[in-house]
Amino acid sequence: TSPYPHLFSPITLGRIKLRNRIVVSGHGSKLQGGRLTDGYIAYQARRAEGGASMVMTEILMMNKIGYRR
């Protein structure tokens, strides 16, 4: 028996339905100096690909200067 029997079962939080209960909290990654870049997007995408149903991000600058493709 798993010590976390509900970990992989869906849950509804208000109007949001998550496929499981794995959530990555927002944390300071110190990547890209707080700017939204392709590297930061890839960093967060890896968390989602790992199976987390919700990924919260840290505070980022989102303006024309802060994001460069």
Distance bins in CASP14 RR format, pairs under 12 A and 6 or more apart:
PFRMAT RR
TARGET T0000
AUTHOR 0000-0000-0000
RMODE 2
METHOD distances of the structure
MODEL  1
2 8 0 0 0 0 1 0 0 0 0 0 0
2 9 0 0 0 0 0 1 0 0 0 0 0
4 20 0 0 0 0 0 1 0 0 0 0 0
4 21 0 0 0 0 1 0 0 0 0 0 0
4 22 0 0 0 0 1 0 0 0 0 0 0
5 21 0 0 0 0 0 1 0 0 0 0 0
6 18 0 0 0 0 0 1 0 0 0 0 0
6 20 0 0 0 0 1 0 0 0 0 0 0
6 21 1 0 0 1 0 0 0 0 0 0 0
6 22 0 0 0 0 0 1 0 0 0 0 0
7 18 0 0 0 0 0 1 0 0 0 0 0
7 19 0 0 0 0 0 1 0 0 0 0 0
7 20 1 0 0 1 0 0 0 0 0 0 0
7 21 1 0 1 0 0 0 0 0 0 0 0
7 22 1 0 0 1 0 0 0 0 0 0 0
7 23 0 0 0 0 0 1 0 0 0 0 0
7 51 0 0 0 0 0 1 0 0 0 0 0
7 52 0 0 0 0 0 1 0 0 0 0 0
7 53 0 0 0 0 0 1 0 0 0 0 0
8 18 0 0 0 0 0 1 0 0 0 0 0
8 19 0 0 0 0 1 0 0 0 0 0 0
8 20 1 0 1 0 0 0 0 0 0 0 0
8 21 1 0 0 1 0 0 0 0 0 0 0
8 22 1 0 0 1 0 0 0 0 0 0 0
8 51 0 0 0 0 1 0 0 0 0 0 0
8 52 0 0 0 0 0 1 0 0 0 0 0
8 53 0 0 0 0 1 0 0 0 0 0 0
9 17 0 0 0 0 0 1 0 0 0 0 0
9 18 0 0 0 0 1 0 0 0 0 0 0
9 19 0 0 0 0 1 0 0 0 0 0 0
9 20 1 0 0 1 0 0 0 0 0 0 0
9 21 1 0 0 1 0 0 0 0 0 0 0
9 22 0 0 0 0 0 1 0 0 0 0 0
9 53 0 0 0 0 0 1 0 0 0 0 0
10 16 0 0 0 0 0 1 0 0 0 0 0
10 17 1 0 0 1 0 0 0 0 0 0 0
10 18 1 0 0 1 0 0 0 0 0 0 0
10 19 1 0 1 0 0 0 0 0 0 0 0
10 20 1 0 0 1 0 0 0 0 0 0 0
10 21 0 0 0 0 1 0 0 0 0 0 0
10 22 0 0 0 0 0 1 0 0 0 0 0
10 53 0 0 0 0 1 0 0 0 0 0 0
10 54 0 0 0 0 0 1 0 0 0 0 0
11 17 1 0 0 1 0 0 0 0 0 0 0
11 18 1 0 1 0 0 0 0 0 0 0 0
11 19 0 0 0 0 1 0 0 0 0 0 0
11 20 1 0 0 1 0 0 0 0 0 0 0
11 21 1 0 1 0 0 0 0 0 0 0 0
11 22 0 0 0 0 0 1 0 0 0 0 0
11 23 0 0 0 0 1 0 0 0 0 0 0
11 53 0 0 0 0 1 0 0 0 0 0 0
11 54 0 0 0 0 1 0 0 0 0 0 0
12 18 1 0 0 1 0 0 0 0 0 0 0
12 19 0 0 0 0 0 1 0 0 0 0 0
12 21 0 0 0 0 0 1 0 0 0 0 0
12 53 0 0 0 0 0 1 0 0 0 0 0
13 21 0 0 0 0 1 0 0 0 0 0 0
13 23 0 0 0 0 1 0 0 0 0 0 0
13 53 0 0 0 0 0 1 0 0 0 0 0
13 54 0 0 0 0 1 0 0 0 0 0 0
16 23 0 0 0 0 0 1 0 0 0 0 0
16 53 0 0 0 0 1 0 0 0 0 0 0
16 54 1 0 0 1 0 0 0 0 0 0 0
17 53 0 0 0 0 1 0 0 0 0 0 0
17 54 0 0 0 0 0 1 0 0 0 0 0
18 24 0 0 0 0 0 1 0 0 0 0 0
18 48 0 0 0 0 0 1 0 0 0 0 0
18 51 0 0 0 0 0 1 0 0 0 0 0
18 52 0 0 0 0 1 0 0 0 0 0 0
18 53 1 0 1 0 0 0 0 0 0 0 0
18 54 1 0 1 0 0 0 0 0 0 0 0
18 55 0 0 0 0 0 1 0 0 0 0 0
19 48 0 0 0 0 0 1 0 0 0 0 0
19 51 0 0 0 0 1 0 0 0 0 0 0
19 52 0 0 0 0 1 0 0 0 0 0 0
19 53 1 0 1 0 0 0 0 0 0 0 0
19 54 0 0 0 0 1 0 0 0 0 0 0
20 48 0 0 0 0 0 1 0 0 0 0 0
20 50 0 0 0 0 0 1 0 0 0 0 0
20 51 1 0 0 1 0 0 0 0 0 0 0
20 52 0 0 0 0 1 0 0 0 0 0 0
20 53 1 0 1 0 0 0 0 0 0 0 0
20 54 0 0 0 0 1 0 0 0 0 0 0
21 51 0 0 0 0 0 1 0 0 0 0 0
21 52 0 0 0 0 1 0 0 0 0 0 0
21 53 1 0 0 1 0 0 0 0 0 0 0
21 54 0 0 0 0 1 0 0 0 0 0 0
22 47 0 0 0 0 1 0 0 0 0 0 0
22 48 0 0 0 0 0 1 0 0 0 0 0
22 50 0 0 0 0 1 0 0 0 0 0 0
22 51 1 0 0 1 0 0 0 0 0 0 0
22 52 1 0 1 0 0 0 0 0 0 0 0
22 53 1 0 1 0 0 0 0 0 0 0 0
22 54 1 0 0 1 0 0 0 0 0 0 0
22 55 0 0 0 0 1 0 0 0 0 0 0
23 47 0 0 0 0 0 1 0 0 0 0 0
23 48 0 0 0 0 0 1 0 0 0 0 0
23 51 0 0 0 0 0 1 0 0 0 0 0
23 52 1 0 0 1 0 0 0 0 0 0 0
23 53 1 0 0 1 0 0 0 0 0 0 0
23 54 1 0 1 0 0 0 0 0 0 0 0
23 55 1 0 0 1 0 0 0 0 0 0 0
23 56 1 0 0 1 0 0 0 0 0 0 0
24 43 0 0 0 0 0 1 0 0 0 0 0
24 44 0 0 0 0 1 0 0 0 0 0 0
24 45 0 0 0 0 0 1 0 0 0 0 0
24 46 0 0 0 0 0 1 0 0 0 0 0
24 47 1 0 1 0 0 0 0 0 0 0 0
24 48 0 0 0 0 1 0 0 0 0 0 0
24 49 0 0 0 0 0 1 0 0 0 0 0
24 50 0 0 0 0 1 0 0 0 0 0 0
24 51 0 0 0 0 1 0 0 0 0 0 0
24 52 1 0 1 0 0 0 0 0 0 0 0
24 53 0 0 0 0 1 0 0 0 0 0 0
24 54 1 0 0 1 0 0 0 0 0 0 0
24 55 1 0 1 0 0 0 0 0 0 0 0
24 56 1 0 0 1 0 0 0 0 0 0 0
24 57 0 0 0 0 1 0 0 0 0 0 0
24 58 0 0 0 0 0 1 0 0 0 0 0
25 47 0 0 0 0 0 1 0 0 0 0 0
25 52 0 0 0 0 0 1 0 0 0 0 0
25 54 0 0 0 0 1 0 0 0 0 0 0
25 55 0 0 0 0 1 0 0 0 0 0 0
25 56 1 0 1 0 0 0 0 0 0 0 0
25 57 0 0 0 0 1 0 0 0 0 0 0
25 58 0 0 0 0 1 0 0 0 0 0 0
26 43 0 0 0 0 0 1 0 0 0 0 0
26 44 0 0 0 0 1 0 0 0 0 0 0
26 47 0 0 0 0 0 1 0 0 0 0 0
26 52 0 0 0 0 0 1 0 0 0 0 0
26 54 0 0 0 0 0 1 0 0 0 0 0
26 55 0 0 0 0 1 0 0 0 0 0 0
26 56 1 0 1 0 0 0 0 0 0 0 0
26 57 1 0 0 1 0 0 0 0 0 0 0
26 58 1 0 1 0 0 0 0 0 0 0 0
26 59 0 0 0 0 1 0 0 0 0 0 0
26 60 0 0 0 0 0 1 0 0 0 0 0
27 43 0 0 0 0 0 1 0 0 0 0 0
27 44 0 0 0 0 0 1 0 0 0 0 0
27 47 0 0 0 0 0 1 0 0 0 0 0
27 55 0 0 0 0 0 1 0 0 0 0 0
27 56 0 0 0 0 1 0 0 0 0 0 0
27 57 0 0 0 0 1 0 0 0 0 0 0
27 58 1 0 0 1 0 0 0 0 0 0 0
27 59 0 0 0 0 0 1 0 0 0 0 0
28 34 0 0 0 0 1 0 0 0 0 0 0
28 40 0 0 0 0 0 1 0 0 0 0 0
28 43 0 0 0 0 0 1 0 0 0 0 0
28 44 0 0 0 0 0 1 0 0 0 0 0
28 56 0 0 0 0 0 1 0 0 0 0 0
28 57 0 0 0 0 1 0 0 0 0 0 0
28 58 1 0 1 0 0 0 0 0 0 0 0
28 59 0 0 0 0 1 0 0 0 0 0 0
28 60 0 0 0 0 0 1 0 0 0 0 0
29 35 0 0 0 0 0 1 0 0 0 0 0
29 36 0 0 0 0 0 1 0 0 0 0 0
29 37 0 0 0 0 0 1 0 0 0 0 0
29 39 0 0 0 0 0 1 0 0 0 0 0
29 40 1 0 0 1 0 0 0 0 0 0 0
29 41 0 0 0 0 0 1 0 0 0 0 0
29 42 0 0 0 0 0 1 0 0 0 0 0
29 43 1 0 0 1 0 0 0 0 0 0 0
29 44 0 0 0 0 1 0 0 0 0 0 0
29 46 0 0 0 0 0 1 0 0 0 0 0
29 47 0 0 0 0 0 1 0 0 0 0 0
29 55 0 0 0 0 0 1 0 0 0 0 0
29 56 0 0 0 0 0 1 0 0 0 0 0
29 57 0 0 0 0 1 0 0 0 0 0 0
29 58 1 0 0 1 0 0 0 0 0 0 0
29 59 0 0 0 0 0 1 0 0 0 0 0
29 60 0 0 0 0 1 0 0 0 0 0 0
30 40 0 0 0 0 0 1 0 0 0 0 0
30 43 0 0 0 0 0 1 0 0 0 0 0
30 58 0 0 0 0 1 0 0 0 0 0 0
31 37 1 0 0 1 0 0 0 0 0 0 0
31 38 0 0 0 0 0 1 0 0 0 0 0
31 39 1 0 0 1 0 0 0 0 0 0 0
31 40 1 0 1 0 0 0 0 0 0 0 0
31 41 0 0 0 0 0 1 0 0 0 0 0
31 42 0 0 0 0 1 0 0 0 0 0 0
31 43 1 0 1 0 0 0 0 0 0 0 0
31 44 0 0 0 0 1 0 0 0 0 0 0
31 46 0 0 0 0 0 1 0 0 0 0 0
31 57 0 0 0 0 0 1 0 0 0 0 0
31 58 0 0 0 0 1 0 0 0 0 0 0
31 60 0 0 0 0 1 0 0 0 0 0 0
32 38 0 0 0 0 1 0 0 0 0 0 0
32 39 1 0 0 1 0 0 0 0 0 0 0
32 40 1 0 1 0 0 0 0 0 0 0 0
32 41 0 0 0 0 1 0 0 0 0 0 0
32 42 0 0 0 0 0 1 0 0 0 0 0
32 43 0 0 0 0 1 0 0 0 0 0 0
32 44 0 0 0 0 0 1 0 0 0 0 0
32 58 0 0 0 0 0 1 0 0 0 0 0
32 60 0 0 0 0 1 0 0 0 0 0 0
32 61 0 0 0 0 1 0 0 0 0 0 0
32 66 0 0 0 0 1 0 0 0 0 0 0
32 67 0 0 0 0 1 0 0 0 0 0 0
32 68 0 0 0 0 1 0 0 0 0 0 0
33 39 0 0 0 0 0 1 0 0 0 0 0
33 40 0 0 0 0 1 0 0 0 0 0 0
33 58 0 0 0 0 0 1 0 0 0 0 0
33 59 0 0 0 0 0 1 0 0 0 0 0
33 60 0 0 0 0 1 0 0 0 0 0 0
33 61 0 0 0 0 1 0 0 0 0 0 0
33 66 0 0 0 0 1 0 0 0 0 0 0
34 40 1 0 0 1 0 0 0 0 0 0 0
34 43 0 0 0 0 0 1 0 0 0 0 0
34 57 0 0 0 0 0 1 0 0 0 0 0
34 58 1 0 0 1 0 0 0 0 0 0 0
34 59 1 0 0 1 0 0 0 0 0 0 0
34 60 1 0 1 0 0 0 0 0 0 0 0
34 61 1 0 1 0 0 0 0 0 0 0 0
34 62 0 0 0 0 1 0 0 0 0 0 0
34 63 0 0 0 0 0 1 0 0 0 0 0
34 65 0 0 0 0 0 1 0 0 0 0 0
34 66 0 0 0 0 1 0 0 0 0 0 0
34 67 0 0 0 0 0 1 0 0 0 0 0
35 41 0 0 0 0 0 1 0 0 0 0 0
35 58 0 0 0 0 0 1 0 0 0 0 0
35 59 0 0 0 0 0 1 0 0 0 0 0
35 60 1 0 0 1 0 0 0 0 0 0 0
35 61 1 0 1 0 0 0 0 0 0 0 0
35 62 0 0 0 0 1 0 0 0 0 0 0
35 63 0 0 0 0 1 0 0 0 0 0 0
35 64 0 0 0 0 0 1 0 0 0 0 0
35 65 0 0 0 0 1 0 0 0 0 0 0
35 66 1 0 1 0 0 0 0 0 0 0 0
35 67 1 0 0 1 0 0 0 0 0 0 0
35 68 0 0 0 0 1 0 0 0 0 0 0
36 42 0 0 0 0 0 1 0 0 0 0 0
36 43 0 0 0 0 0 1 0 0 0 0 0
36 44 0 0 0 0 1 0 0 0 0 0 0
36 57 0 0 0 0 1 0 0 0 0 0 0
36 58 0 0 0 0 0 1 0 0 0 0 0
36 59 0 0 0 0 0 1 0 0 0 0 0
36 60 1 0 1 0 0 0 0 0 0 0 0
36 61 1 0 0 1 0 0 0 0 0 0 0
36 62 1 0 1 0 0 0 0 0 0 0 0
36 63 0 0 0 0 1 0 0 0 0 0 0
36 64 0 0 0 0 0 1 0 0 0 0 0
36 65 0 0 0 0 0 1 0 0 0 0 0
36 66 1 0 0 1 0 0 0 0 0 0 0
36 67 1 0 1 0 0 0 0 0 0 0 0
36 68 0 0 0 0 1 0 0 0 0 0 0
36 69 0 0 0 0 0 1 0 0 0 0 0
37 43 0 0 0 0 1 0 0 0 0 0 0
37 44 0 0 0 0 0 1 0 0 0 0 0
37 60 0 0 0 0 1 0 0 0 0 0 0
37 61 0 0 0 0 0 1 0 0 0 0 0
37 62 0 0 0 0 0 1 0 0 0 0 0
37 65 0 0 0 0 0 1 0 0 0 0 0
37 66 1 0 0 1 0 0 0 0 0 0 0
37 67 1 0 0 1 0 0 0 0 0 0 0
37 68 1 0 0 1 0 0 0 0 0 0 0
37 69 0 0 0 0 1 0 0 0 0 0 0
38 44 0 0 0 0 0 1 0 0 0 0 0
38 45 0 0 0 0 0 1 0 0 0 0 0
38 66 0 0 0 0 0 1 0 0 0 0 0
38 67 0 0 0 0 1 0 0 0 0 0 0
38 68 0 0 0 0 1 0 0 0 0 0 0
38 69 1 0 0 1 0 0 0 0 0 0 0
39 45 0 0 0 0 1 0 0 0 0 0 0
39 46 0 0 0 0 0 1 0 0 0 0 0
39 67 0 0 0 0 0 1 0 0 0 0 0
39 68 0 0 0 0 0 1 0 0 0 0 0
39 69 0 0 0 0 0 1 0 0 0 0 0
40 46 0 0 0 0 0 1 0 0 0 0 0
40 47 0 0 0 0 0 1 0 0 0 0 0
40 55 0 0 0 0 0 1 0 0 0 0 0
40 57 0 0 0 0 1 0 0 0 0 0 0
40 58 0 0 0 0 1 0 0 0 0 0 0
40 59 0 0 0 0 0 1 0 0 0 0 0
40 60 1 0 0 1 0 0 0 0 0 0 0
40 61 0 0 0 0 0 1 0 0 0 0 0
40 62 0 0 0 0 0 1 0 0 0 0 0
40 66 0 0 0 0 0 1 0 0 0 0 0
40 67 0 0 0 0 1 0 0 0 0 0 0
40 68 0 0 0 0 0 1 0 0 0 0 0
41 47 0 0 0 0 0 1 0 0 0 0 0
41 48 0 0 0 0 0 1 0 0 0 0 0
41 55 0 0 0 0 0 1 0 0 0 0 0
41 57 0 0 0 0 1 0 0 0 0 0 0
41 60 0 0 0 0 0 1 0 0 0 0 0
41 62 0 0 0 0 0 1 0 0 0 0 0
41 67 0 0 0 0 1 0 0 0 0 0 0
41 68 0 0 0 0 0 1 0 0 0 0 0
41 69 0 0 0 0 1 0 0 0 0 0 0
42 48 0 0 0 0 0 1 0 0 0 0 0
42 49 0 0 0 0 0 1 0 0 0 0 0
43 49 0 0 0 0 0 1 0 0 0 0 0
43 55 0 0 0 0 1 0 0 0 0 0 0
43 57 0 0 0 0 1 0 0 0 0 0 0
43 58 0 0 0 0 0 1 0 0 0 0 0
43 60 0 0 0 0 0 1 0 0 0 0 0
44 50 0 0 0 0 0 1 0 0 0 0 0
44 52 0 0 0 0 1 0 0 0 0 0 0
44 54 0 0 0 0 0 1 0 0 0 0 0
44 55 1 0 1 0 0 0 0 0 0 0 0
44 56 0 0 0 0 1 0 0 0 0 0 0
44 57 1 0 0 1 0 0 0 0 0 0 0
44 58 0 0 0 0 1 0 0 0 0 0 0
44 60 0 0 0 0 0 1 0 0 0 0 0
45 51 0 0 0 0 0 1 0 0 0 0 0
45 52 0 0 0 0 0 1 0 0 0 0 0
45 55 0 0 0 0 1 0 0 0 0 0 0
45 57 0 0 0 0 0 1 0 0 0 0 0
46 52 0 0 0 0 1 0 0 0 0 0 0
46 55 0 0 0 0 1 0 0 0 0 0 0
47 53 0 0 0 0 0 1 0 0 0 0 0
47 54 0 0 0 0 1 0 0 0 0 0 0
47 55 1 0 1 0 0 0 0 0 0 0 0
47 56 0 0 0 0 1 0 0 0 0 0 0
47 57 0 0 0 0 1 0 0 0 0 0 0
48 54 0 0 0 0 1 0 0 0 0 0 0
48 55 1 0 1 0 0 0 0 0 0 0 0
48 56 0 0 0 0 0 1 0 0 0 0 0
48 57 0 0 0 0 0 1 0 0 0 0 0
49 55 0 0 0 0 0 1 0 0 0 0 0
60 66 0 0 0 0 1 0 0 0 0 0 0
60 67 0 0 0 0 1 0 0 0 0 0 0
61 67 0 0 0 0 1 0 0 0 0 0 0
61 68 0 0 0 0 0 1 0 0 0 0 0
END
